[in-house]
């Protein structure tokens, strides 16, 4: 199992090194704080700390399916939408461990700051989730962050 994880990590690192993408940081739900990398093929990978405390990790893979400018005069504002999946593992001191996943759609806005490579983004996610402690539930999430293009 450990060898498979090491090989997967190496493949991901080589993919990131050869891609012309961009990096971002965000705060939100289900990740309190996280980082993301979007590849030039619009595939995005994220990793963050869980929202509900405890010790754990949340990871997601999303595909940005479409995007475009909104045409607001005087602003470089664009929209994007896509779909993805997230997985989480959290260990709580009192109730034990919880793990699960979700499938979701996403929609967001990004405002590029003038004369810079910084974009401020806001994103909403809706879908269905499953947790080992909670069973099935409607999933909702969101992010507010900065992309470094």
Secondary structure, DSSP 8 states (H G I E B T S, - for coil): -HHHHHHHHHHHHHHHHHS--EEEEEEEESEEEEEEEE-TTSEEEEEEEETTSSEEEEEEEEEEEEEEE---TT-EEEEEEEEEEEEEEEEETTTEEEEEEEEEEEEEEEEE-TTSSEEEEEEEEEEEEEETTTEEEEEEEEEEEEEE-
